[in-house]
């Protein structure tokens, strides 16, 4: 037994290798991807929900536009 194991107070059944340290307090990040928006974009949206709704709409419009252009190319 090495010195670290001798001083360890955790029970043997704890899986120490898979423990994760979580930062507490205001500096703690959420468990999601973070995107930095420019001030003019922030001014246009009241909250993250509104940003997500607008982006989903844009994705849908882009999909429709792509499928329409593919159809017109097939007709030529």
PDB file of N, CA, C and O in Angstrom:
ATOM      1  N   UNK A   1       0.854  -1.174   0.000  1.00  0.00           N
ATOM      2  CA  UNK A   1       0.000   0.000   0.000  1.00  0.00           C
ATOM      3  C   UNK A   1       0.900   1.237   0.000  1.00  0.00           C
ATOM      4  O   UNK A   1       1.803   1.351   0.829  1.00  0.00           O
ATOM      5  N   UNK A   2       0.649   2.168  -0.937  1.00  0.00           N
ATOM      6  CA  UNK A   2       1.473   3.377  -0.964  1.00  0.00           C
ATOM      7  C   UNK A   2       0.900   4.433  -0.029  1.00  0.00           C
ATOM      8  O   UNK A   2      -0.153   4.238   0.577  1.00  0.00           O
ATOM      9  N   UNK A   3       1.606   5.550   0.079  1.00  0.00           N
ATOM     10  CA  UNK A   3       1.238   6.599   1.044  1.00  0.00           C
ATOM     11  C   UNK A   3      -0.155   7.182   0.751  1.00  0.00           C
ATOM     12  O   UNK A   3      -0.919   7.451   1.679  1.00  0.00           O
ATOM     13  N   UNK A   4      -0.489   7.378  -0.539  1.00  0.00           N
ATOM     14  CA  UNK A   4      -1.787   7.958  -0.911  1.00  0.00           C
ATOM     15  C   UNK A   4      -2.919   7.020  -0.500  1.00  0.00           C
ATOM     16  O   UNK A   4      -3.920   7.471   0.056  1.00  0.00           O
ATOM     17  N   UNK A   5      -2.775   5.740  -0.762  1.00  0.00           N
ATOM     18  CA  UNK A   5      -3.809   4.783  -0.385  1.00  0.00           C
ATOM     19  C   UNK A   5      -3.989   4.715   1.128  1.00  0.00           C
ATOM     20  O   UNK A   5      -5.104   4.519   1.610  1.00  0.00           O
ATOM     21  N   UNK A   6      -2.906   4.873   1.874  1.00  0.00           N
ATOM     22  CA  UNK A   6      -2.976   4.813   3.329  1.00  0.00           C
ATOM     23  C   UNK A   6      -3.754   5.999   3.887  1.00  0.00           C
ATOM     24  O   UNK A   6      -4.423   5.871   4.912  1.00  0.00           O
ATOM     25  N   UNK A   7      -3.675   7.157   3.220  1.00  0.00           N
ATOM     26  CA  UNK A   7      -4.350   8.369   3.699  1.00  0.00           C
ATOM     27  C   UNK A   7      -5.758   8.517   3.134  1.00  0.00           C
ATOM     28  O   UNK A   7      -6.499   9.409   3.547  1.00  0.00           O
ATOM     29  N   UNK A   8      -6.130   7.662   2.205  1.00  0.00           N
ATOM     30  CA  UNK A   8      -7.423   7.752   1.556  1.00  0.00           C
ATOM     31  C   UNK A   8      -8.527   7.308   2.514  1.00  0.00           C
ATOM     32  O   UNK A   8      -8.462   6.223   3.093  1.00  0.00           O
ATOM     33  N   UNK A   9      -9.549   8.168   2.674  1.00  0.00           N
ATOM     34  CA  UNK A   9     -10.637   7.846   3.582  1.00  0.00           C
ATOM     35  C   UNK A   9     -11.871   7.327   2.854  1.00  0.00           C
ATOM     36  O   UNK A   9     -12.874   6.999   3.488  1.00  0.00           O
ATOM     37  N   UNK A  10     -11.804   7.251   1.516  1.00  0.00           N
ATOM     38  CA  UNK A  10     -12.952   6.771   0.755  1.00  0.00           C
ATOM     39  C   UNK A  10     -13.084   5.262   0.885  1.00  0.00           C
ATOM     40  O   UNK A  10     -12.091   4.544   1.004  1.00  0.00           O
ATOM     41  N   UNK A  11     -14.293   4.807   0.861  1.00  0.00           N
ATOM     42  CA  UNK A  11     -14.544   3.369   0.912  1.00  0.00           C
ATOM     43  C   UNK A  11     -14.079   2.712  -0.385  1.00  0.00           C
ATOM     44  O   UNK A  11     -14.012   3.366  -1.425  1.00  0.00           O
ATOM     45  N   UNK A  12     -13.767   1.459  -0.326  1.00  0.00           N
ATOM     46  CA  UNK A  12     -13.275   0.741  -1.496  1.00  0.00           C
ATOM     47  C   UNK A  12     -14.315   0.645  -2.599  1.00  0.00           C
ATOM     48  O   UNK A  12     -13.953   0.553  -3.772  1.00  0.00           O
ATOM     49  N   UNK A  13     -15.607   0.663  -2.254  1.00  0.00           N
ATOM     50  CA  UNK A  13     -16.637   0.530  -3.283  1.00  0.00           C
ATOM     51  C   UNK A  13     -16.817   1.781  -4.147  1.00  0.00           C
ATOM     52  O   UNK A  13     -17.479   1.724  -5.183  1.00  0.00           O
ATOM     53  N   UNK A  14     -16.236   2.907  -3.730  1.00  0.00           N
ATOM     54  CA  UNK A  14     -16.312   4.118  -4.547  1.00  0.00           C
ATOM     55  C   UNK A  14     -15.376   3.994  -5.740  1.00  0.00           C
ATOM     56  O   UNK A  14     -14.226   3.576  -5.600  1.00  0.00           O
ATOM     57  N   UNK A  15     -15.877   4.359  -6.907  1.00  0.00           N
ATOM     58  CA  UNK A  15     -15.070   4.316  -8.120  1.00  0.00           C
ATOM     59  C   UNK A  15     -14.394   5.680  -8.288  1.00  0.00           C
ATOM     60  O   UNK A  15     -14.941   6.575  -8.933  1.00  0.00           O
ATOM     61  N   UNK A  16     -13.232   5.827  -7.716  1.00  0.00           N
ATOM     62  CA  UNK A  16     -12.529   7.115  -7.684  1.00  0.00           C
ATOM     63  C   UNK A  16     -12.109   7.552  -9.087  1.00  0.00           C
ATOM     64  O   UNK A  16     -12.026   8.750  -9.360  1.00  0.00           O
ATOM     65  N   UNK A  17     -11.850   6.613  -9.962  1.00  0.00           N
ATOM     66  CA  UNK A  17     -11.392   6.950 -11.311  1.00  0.00           C
ATOM     67  C   UNK A  17     -12.456   7.706 -12.110  1.00  0.00           C
ATOM     68  O   UNK A  17     -12.111   8.483 -13.000  1.00  0.00           O
ATOM     69  N   UNK A  18     -13.727   7.497 -11.815  1.00  0.00           N
ATOM     70  CA  UNK A  18     -14.807   8.125 -12.577  1.00  0.00           C
ATOM     71  C   UNK A  18     -15.476   9.292 -11.859  1.00  0.00           C
ATOM     72  O   UNK A  18     -16.502   9.789 -12.322  1.00  0.00           O
ATOM     73  N   UNK A  19     -14.919   9.734 -10.748  1.00  0.00           N
ATOM     74  CA  UNK A  19     -15.480  10.890 -10.053  1.00  0.00           C
ATOM     75  C   UNK A  19     -15.237  12.150 -10.874  1.00  0.00           C
ATOM     76  O   UNK A  19     -14.197  12.285 -11.518  1.00  0.00           O
ATOM     77  N   UNK A  20     -16.183  13.060 -10.852  1.00  0.00           N
ATOM     78  CA  UNK A  20     -16.036  14.319 -11.563  1.00  0.00           C
ATOM     79  C   UNK A  20     -16.117  15.460 -10.557  1.00  0.00           C
ATOM     80  O   UNK A  20     -16.951  15.448  -9.652  1.00  0.00           O
ATOM     81  N   UNK A  21     -15.241  16.446 -10.727  1.00  0.00           N
ATOM     82  CA  UNK A  21     -15.247  17.614  -9.858  1.00  0.00           C
ATOM     83  C   UNK A  21     -16.187  18.641 -10.462  1.00  0.00           C
ATOM     84  O   UNK A  21     -16.081  18.970 -11.643  1.00  0.00           O
ATOM     85  N   UNK A  22     -17.106  19.146  -9.653  1.00  0.00           N
ATOM     86  CA  UNK A  22     -18.058  20.147 -10.118  1.00  0.00           C
ATOM     87  C   UNK A  22     -17.769  21.464  -9.433  1.00  0.00           C
ATOM     88  O   UNK A  22     -17.699  21.540  -8.206  1.00  0.00           O
ATOM     89  N   UNK A  23     -17.603  22.490 -10.228  1.00  0.00           N
ATOM     90  CA  UNK A  23     -17.357  23.815  -9.690  1.00  0.00           C
ATOM     91  C   UNK A  23     -18.669  24.369  -9.138  1.00  0.00           C
ATOM     92  O   UNK A  23     -19.711  24.260  -9.783  1.00  0.00           O
ATOM     93  N   UNK A  24     -18.619  24.953  -7.965  1.00  0.00           N
ATOM     94  CA  UNK A  24     -19.803  25.521  -7.351  1.00  0.00           C
ATOM     95  C   UNK A  24     -19.775  27.042  -7.460  1.00  0.00           C
ATOM     96  O   UNK A  24     -18.707  27.642  -7.574  1.00  0.00           O
ATOM     97  N   UNK A  25     -20.933  27.652  -7.425  1.00  0.00           N
ATOM     98  CA  UNK A  25     -21.018  29.100  -7.398  1.00  0.00           C
ATOM     99  C   UNK A  25     -21.314  29.713  -8.745  1.00  0.00           C
ATOM    100  O   UNK A  25     -21.620  28.997  -9.698  1.00  0.00           O
ATOM    101  N   UNK A  26     -21.227  31.048  -8.840  1.00  0.00           N
ATOM    102  CA  UNK A  26     -21.623  31.757 -10.051  1.00  0.00           C
ATOM    103  C   UNK A  26     -20.731  31.477 -11.258  1.00  0.00           C
ATOM    104  O   UNK A  26     -21.170  31.657 -12.394  1.00  0.00           O
ATOM    105  N   UNK A  27     -19.500  31.045 -11.040  1.00  0.00           N
ATOM    106  CA  UNK A  27     -18.607  30.768 -12.152  1.00  0.00           C
ATOM    107  C   UNK A  27     -18.818  29.418 -12.782  1.00  0.00           C
ATOM    108  O   UNK A  27     -18.142  29.074 -13.751  1.00  0.00           O
ATOM    109  N   UNK A  28     -19.745  28.646 -12.252  1.00  0.00           N
ATOM    110  CA  UNK A  28     -20.001  27.289 -12.719  1.00  0.00           C
ATOM    111  C   UNK A  28     -20.671  27.305 -14.087  1.00  0.00           C
ATOM    112  O   UNK A  28     -21.642  28.031 -14.302  1.00  0.00           O
ATOM    113  N   UNK A  29     -20.157  26.512 -14.998  1.00  0.00           N
ATOM    114  CA  UNK A  29     -20.748  26.422 -16.327  1.00  0.00           C
ATOM    115  C   UNK A  29     -21.870  25.399 -16.324  1.00  0.00           C
ATOM    116  O   UNK A  29     -21.848  24.438 -15.555  1.00  0.00           O
ATOM    117  N   UNK A  30     -22.832  25.610 -17.174  1.00  0.00           N
ATOM    118  CA  UNK A  30     -23.902  24.643 -17.345  1.00  0.00           C
ATOM    119  C   UNK A  30     -23.386  23.511 -18.220  1.00  0.00           C
ATOM    120  O   UNK A  30     -22.357  23.647 -18.881  1.00  0.00           O
ATOM    121  N   UNK A  31     -24.100  22.402 -18.221  1.00  0.00           N
ATOM    122  CA  UNK A  31     -23.698  21.255 -19.011  1.00  0.00           C
ATOM    123  C   UNK A  31     -24.285  21.353 -20.414  1.00  0.00           C
ATOM    124  O   UNK A  31     -25.112  20.530 -20.806  1.00  0.00           O
ATOM    125  N   UNK A  32     -23.857  22.355 -21.162  1.00  0.00           N
ATOM    126  CA  UNK A  32     -24.287  22.517 -22.541  1.00  0.00           C
ATOM    127  C   UNK A  32     -23.214  23.310 -23.287  1.00  0.00           C
ATOM    128  O   UNK A  32     -22.299  23.856 -22.671  1.00  0.00           O
ATOM    129  N   UNK A  33     -23.328  23.369 -24.588  1.00  0.00           N
ATOM    130  CA  UNK A  33     -22.392  24.148 -25.381  1.00  0.00           C
ATOM    131  C   UNK A  33     -22.675  25.626 -25.176  1.00  0.00           C
ATOM    132  O   UNK A  33     -23.822  26.025 -24.971  1.00  0.00           O
ATOM    133  N   UNK A  34     -21.635  26.428 -25.232  1.00  0.00           N
ATOM    134  CA  UNK A  34     -21.772  27.865 -25.054  1.00  0.00           C
ATOM    135  C   UNK A  34     -21.441  28.563 -26.359  1.00  0.00           C
ATOM    136  O   UNK A  34     -20.450  28.238 -27.012  1.00  0.00           O
ATOM    137  N   UNK A  35     -22.267  29.515 -26.736  1.00  0.00           N
ATOM    138  CA  UNK A  35     -22.047  30.300 -27.943  1.00  0.00           C
ATOM    139  C   UNK A  35     -22.025  31.761 -27.543  1.00  0.00           C
ATOM    140  O   UNK A  35     -22.898  32.223 -26.809  1.00  0.00           O
ATOM    141  N   UNK A  36     -21.038  32.484 -28.021  1.00  0.00           N
ATOM    142  CA  UNK A  36     -20.933  33.910 -27.709  1.00  0.00           C
ATOM    143  C   UNK A  36     -21.621  34.708 -28.811  1.00  0.00           C
ATOM    144  O   UNK A  36     -21.258  34.595 -29.982  1.00  0.00           O
ATOM    145  N   UNK A  37     -22.606  35.507 -28.440  1.00  0.00           N
ATOM    146  CA  UNK A  37     -23.339  36.329 -29.394  1.00  0.00           C
ATOM    147  C   UNK A  37     -22.826  37.764 -29.357  1.00  0.00           C
ATOM    148  O   UNK A  37     -22.401  38.262 -28.314  1.00  0.00           O
ATOM    149  N   UNK A  38     -22.873  38.404 -30.491  1.00  0.00           N
ATOM    150  CA  UNK A  38     -22.486  39.814 -30.590  1.00  0.00           C
ATOM    151  C   UNK A  38     -23.588  40.674 -29.960  1.00  0.00           C
ATOM    152  O   UNK A  38     -24.744  40.252 -29.906  1.00  0.00           O
ATOM    153  N   UNK A  39     -23.241  41.870 -29.487  1.00  0.00           N
ATOM    154  CA  UNK A  39     -24.224  42.731 -28.800  1.00  0.00           C
ATOM    155  C   UNK A  39     -25.472  43.049 -29.624  1.00  0.00           C
ATOM    156  O   UNK A  39     -26.570  43.118 -29.070  1.00  0.00           O
ATOM    157  N   UNK A  40     -25.322  43.247 -30.945  1.00  0.00           N
ATOM    158  CA  UNK A  40     -26.497  43.567 -31.766  1.00  0.00           C
ATOM    159  C   UNK A  40     -27.454  42.381 -31.855  1.00  0.00           C
ATOM    160  O   UNK A  40     -28.668  42.567 -31.937  1.00  0.00           O
ATOM    161  N   UNK A  41     -26.914  41.172 -31.838  1.00  0.00           N
ATOM    162  CA  UNK A  41     -27.762  39.975 -31.858  1.00  0.00           C
ATOM    163  C   UNK A  41     -28.453  39.806 -30.512  1.00  0.00           C
ATOM    164  O   UNK A  41     -29.636  39.467 -30.454  1.00  0.00           O
ATOM    165  N   UNK A  42     -27.722  40.040 -29.440  1.00  0.00           N
ATOM    166  CA  UNK A  42     -28.304  39.947 -28.098  1.00  0.00           C
ATOM    167  C   UNK A  42     -29.473  40.919 -27.951  1.00  0.00           C
ATOM    168  O   UNK A  42     -30.487  40.594 -27.332  1.00  0.00           O
ATOM    169  N   UNK A  43     -29.326  42.102 -28.521  1.00  0.00           N
ATOM    170  CA  UNK A  43     -30.380  43.120 -28.416  1.00  0.00           C
ATOM    171  C   UNK A  43     -31.664  42.690 -29.123  1.00  0.00           C
ATOM    172  O   UNK A  43     -32.749  43.152 -28.772  1.00  0.00           O
ATOM    173  N   UNK A  44     -31.545  41.813 -30.112  1.00  0.00           N
ATOM    174  CA  UNK A  44     -32.716  41.393 -30.889  1.00  0.00           C
ATOM    175  C   UNK A  44     -33.517  40.275 -30.230  1.00  0.00           C
ATOM    176  O   UNK A  44     -34.654  40.016 -30.622  1.00  0.00           O
ATOM    177  N   UNK A  45     -32.934  39.612 -29.232  1.00  0.00           N
ATOM    178  CA  UNK A  45     -33.595  38.468 -28.617  1.00  0.00           C
ATOM    179  C   UNK A  45     -33.661  38.636 -27.106  1.00  0.00           C
ATOM    180  O   UNK A  45     -32.659  38.971 -26.475  1.00  0.00           O
ATOM    181  N   UNK A  46     -34.836  38.405 -26.521  1.00  0.00           N
ATOM    182  CA  UNK A  46     -34.984  38.595 -25.077  1.00  0.00           C
ATOM    183  C   UNK A  46     -34.341  37.506 -24.224  1.00  0.00           C
ATOM    184  O   UNK A  46     -33.977  37.753 -23.074  1.00  0.00           O
ATOM    185  N   UNK A  47     -34.198  36.282 -24.790  1.00  0.00           N
ATOM    186  CA  UNK A  47     -33.650  35.171 -24.000  1.00  0.00           C
ATOM    187  C   UNK A  47     -33.171  34.051 -24.914  1.00  0.00           C
ATOM    188  O   UNK A  47     -33.340  34.119 -26.132  1.00  0.00           O
ATOM    189  N   UNK A  48     -32.576  33.028 -24.328  1.00  0.00           N
ATOM    190  CA  UNK A  48     -32.034  31.901 -25.090  1.00  0.00           C
ATOM    191  C   UNK A  48     -33.132  31.145 -25.836  1.00  0.00           C
ATOM    192  O   UNK A  48     -32.905  30.644 -26.938  1.00  0.00           O
ATOM    193  N   UNK A  49     -34.311  31.064 -25.241  1.00  0.00           N
ATOM    194  CA  UNK A  49     -35.428  30.379 -25.885  1.00  0.00           C
ATOM    195  C   UNK A  49     -35.781  31.035 -27.228  1.00  0.00           C
ATOM    196  O   UNK A  49     -36.054  30.342 -28.208  1.00  0.00           O
ATOM    197  N   UNK A  50     -35.772  32.368 -27.265  1.00  0.00           N
ATOM    198  CA  UNK A  50     -36.082  33.096 -28.494  1.00  0.00           C
ATOM    199  C   UNK A  50     -34.994  32.877 -29.552  1.00  0.00           C
ATOM    200  O   UNK A  50     -35.297  32.764 -30.740  1.00  0.00           O
ATOM    201  N   UNK A  51     -33.758  32.818 -29.133  1.00  0.00           N
ATOM    202  CA  UNK A  51     -32.657  32.556 -30.063  1.00  0.00           C
ATOM    203  C   UNK A  51     -32.819  31.166 -30.664  1.00  0.00           C
ATOM    204  O   UNK A  51     -32.707  30.999 -31.878  1.00  0.00           O
ATOM    205  N   UNK A  52     -33.082  30.171 -29.829  1.00  0.00           N
ATOM    206  CA  UNK A  52     -33.253  28.802 -30.312  1.00  0.00           C
ATOM    207  C   UNK A  52     -34.429  28.689 -31.272  1.00  0.00           C
ATOM    208  O   UNK A  52     -34.339  27.992 -32.283  1.00  0.00           O
ATOM    209  N   UNK A  53     -35.527  29.364 -30.967  1.00  0.00           N
ATOM    210  CA  UNK A  53     -36.700  29.333 -31.844  1.00  0.00           C
ATOM    211  C   UNK A  53     -36.369  29.923 -33.211  1.00  0.00           C
ATOM    212  O   UNK A  53     -36.744  29.359 -34.239  1.00  0.00           O
ATOM    213  N   UNK A  54     -35.670  31.051 -33.228  1.00  0.00           N
ATOM    214  CA  UNK A  54     -35.295  31.696 -34.485  1.00  0.00           C
ATOM    215  C   UNK A  54     -34.338  30.816 -35.293  1.00  0.00           C
ATOM    216  O   UNK A  54     -34.472  30.706 -36.512  1.00  0.00           O
ATOM    217  N   UNK A  55     -33.384  30.198 -34.622  1.00  0.00           N
ATOM    218  CA  UNK A  55     -32.435  29.328 -35.328  1.00  0.00           C
ATOM    219  C   UNK A  55     -33.121  28.085 -35.890  1.00  0.00           C
ATOM    220  O   UNK A  55     -32.797  27.642 -36.992  1.00  0.00           O
ATOM    221  N   UNK A  56     -34.059  27.525 -35.142  1.00  0.00           N
ATOM    222  CA  UNK A  56     -34.802  26.370 -35.657  1.00  0.00           C
ATOM    223  C   UNK A  56     -35.615  26.740 -36.894  1.00  0.00           C
ATOM    224  O   UNK A  56     -35.701  25.962 -37.844  1.00  0.00           O
ATOM    225  N   UNK A  57     -36.209  27.930 -36.875  1.00  0.00           N
ATOM    226  CA  UNK A  57     -36.962  28.410 -38.025  1.00  0.00           C
ATOM    227  C   UNK A  57     -36.030  28.579 -39.228  1.00  0.00           C
ATOM    228  O   UNK A  57     -36.374  28.191 -40.345  1.00  0.00           O
ATOM    229  N   UNK A  58     -34.860  29.156 -38.996  1.00  0.00           N
ATOM    230  CA  UNK A  58     -33.886  29.348 -40.074  1.00  0.00           C
ATOM    231  C   UNK A  58     -33.420  28.009 -40.645  1.00  0.00           C
ATOM    232  O   UNK A  58     -33.249  27.880 -41.857  1.00  0.00           O
ATOM    233  N   UNK A  59     -33.217  27.026 -39.793  1.00  0.00           N
ATOM    234  CA  UNK A  59     -32.831  25.690 -40.248  1.00  0.00           C
ATOM    235  C   UNK A  59     -33.916  25.104 -41.145  1.00  0.00           C
ATOM    236  O   UNK A  59     -33.618  24.521 -42.187  1.00  0.00           O
ATOM    237  N   UNK A  60     -35.172  25.260 -40.737  1.00  0.00           N
ATOM    238  CA  UNK A  60     -36.295  24.742 -41.526  1.00  0.00           C
ATOM    239  C   UNK A  60     -36.376  25.436 -42.884  1.00  0.00           C
ATOM    240  O   UNK A  60     -36.595  24.777 -43.900  1.00  0.00           O
ATOM    241  N   UNK A  61     -36.203  26.747 -42.913  1.00  0.00           N
ATOM    242  CA  UNK A  61     -36.232  27.497 -44.170  1.00  0.00           C
ATOM    243  C   UNK A  61     -35.091  27.042 -45.078  1.00  0.00           C
ATOM    244  O   UNK A  61     -35.286  26.877 -46.282  1.00  0.00           O
ATOM    245  N   UNK A  62     -33.918  26.841 -44.516  1.00  0.00           N
ATOM    246  CA  UNK A  62     -32.772  26.390 -45.309  1.00  0.00           C
ATOM    247  C   UNK A  62     -33.017  25.000 -45.884  1.00  0.00           C
ATOM    248  O   UNK A  62     -32.657  24.736 -47.031  1.00  0.00           O
ATOM    249  N   UNK A  63     -33.626  24.108 -45.102  1.00  0.00           N
ATOM    250  CA  UNK A  63     -33.935  22.764 -45.598  1.00  0.00           C
ATOM    251  C   UNK A  63     -34.922  22.825 -46.756  1.00  0.00           C
ATOM    252  O   UNK A  63     -34.752  22.147 -47.770  1.00  0.00           O
ATOM    253  N   UNK A  64     -35.959  23.648 -46.591  1.00  0.00           N
ATOM    254  CA  UNK A  64     -36.960  23.784 -47.660  1.00  0.00           C
ATOM    255  C   UNK A  64     -36.330  24.364 -48.915  1.00  0.00           C
ATOM    256  O   UNK A  64     -36.611  23.907 -50.024  1.00  0.00           O
ATOM    257  N   UNK A  65     -35.487  25.359 -48.747  1.00  0.00           N
ATOM    258  CA  UNK A  65     -34.829  26.001 -49.882  1.00  0.00           C
ATOM    259  C   UNK A  65     -33.939  25.012 -50.616  1.00  0.00           C
ATOM    260  O   UNK A  65     -33.912  24.989 -51.847  1.00  0.00           O
ATOM    261  N   UNK A  66     -33.214  24.199 -49.865  1.00  0.00           N
ATOM    262  CA  UNK A  66     -32.332  23.198 -50.468  1.00  0.00           C
ATOM    263  C   UNK A  66     -33.129  22.150 -51.226  1.00  0.00           C
ATOM    264  O   UNK A  66     -32.756  21.764 -52.334  1.00  0.00           O
ATOM    265  N   UNK A  67     -34.229  21.686 -50.632  1.00  0.00           N
ATOM    266  CA  UNK A  67     -35.027  20.660 -51.301  1.00  0.00           C
ATOM    267  C   UNK A  67     -35.712  21.219 -52.544  1.00  0.00           C
ATOM    268  O   UNK A  67     -35.863  20.501 -53.532  1.00  0.00           O
ATOM    269  N   UNK A  68     -36.132  22.486 -52.517  1.00  0.00           N
ATOM    270  CA  UNK A  68     -36.756  23.103 -53.687  1.00  0.00           C
ATOM    271  C   UNK A  68     -35.747  23.282 -54.808  1.00  0.00           C
ATOM    272  O   UNK A  68     -36.077  23.058 -55.972  1.00  0.00           O
ATOM    273  N   UNK A  69     -34.531  23.679 -54.485  1.00  0.00           N
ATOM    274  CA  UNK A  69     -33.519  23.876 -55.534  1.00  0.00           C
ATOM    275  C   UNK A  69     -33.102  22.539 -56.122  1.00  0.00           C
ATOM    276  O   UNK A  69     -32.770  22.469 -57.306  1.00  0.00           O
ATOM    277  N   UNK A  70     -33.112  21.469 -55.321  1.00  0.00           N
ATOM    278  CA  UNK A  70     -32.795  20.143 -55.847  1.00  0.00           C
ATOM    279  C   UNK A  70     -33.881  19.669 -56.805  1.00  0.00           C
ATOM    280  O   UNK A  70     -33.588  19.060 -57.834  1.00  0.00           O
ATOM    281  N   UNK A  71     -35.138  19.952 -56.461  1.00  0.00           N
ATOM    282  CA  UNK A  71     -36.254  19.569 -57.345  1.00  0.00           C
ATOM    283  C   UNK A  71     -36.175  20.305 -58.670  1.00  0.00           C
ATOM    284  O   UNK A  71     -36.362  19.700 -59.727  1.00  0.00           O
ATOM    285  N   UNK A  72     -35.902  21.597 -58.628  1.00  0.00           N
ATOM    286  CA  UNK A  72     -35.841  22.368 -59.874  1.00  0.00           C
ATOM    287  C   UNK A  72     -34.659  21.919 -60.736  1.00  0.00           C
ATOM    288  O   UNK A  72     -34.740  21.964 -61.963  1.00  0.00           O
ATOM    289  N   UNK A  73     -33.573  21.492 -60.111  1.00  0.00           N
ATOM    290  CA  UNK A  73     -32.431  20.970 -60.868  1.00  0.00           C
ATOM    291  C   UNK A  73     -32.779  19.629 -61.520  1.00  0.00           C
ATOM    292  O   UNK A  73     -32.314  19.334 -62.621  1.00  0.00           O
ATOM    293  N   UNK A  74     -33.595  18.819 -60.842  1.00  0.00           N
ATOM    294  CA  UNK A  74     -33.998  17.520 -61.391  1.00  0.00           C
ATOM    295  C   UNK A  74     -34.935  17.695 -62.583  1.00  0.00           C
ATOM    296  O   UNK A  74     -34.938  16.864 -63.491  1.00  0.00           O
ATOM    297  N   UNK A  75     -35.732  18.767 -62.594  1.00  0.00           N
ATOM    298  CA  UNK A  75     -36.685  19.004 -63.671  1.00  0.00           C
ATOM    299  C   UNK A  75     -35.986  19.521 -64.934  1.00  0.00           C
ATOM    300  O   UNK A  75     -36.558  19.446 -66.022  1.00  0.00           O
ATOM    301  N   UNK A  76     -34.816  20.020 -64.814  1.00  0.00           N
ATOM    302  CA  UNK A  76     -34.098  20.587 -65.972  1.00  0.00           C
ATOM    303  C   UNK A  76     -33.495  19.542 -66.833  1.00  0.00           C
ATOM    304  O   UNK A  76     -32.862  19.861 -67.840  1.00  0.00           O
TER     305      UNK A  76
END
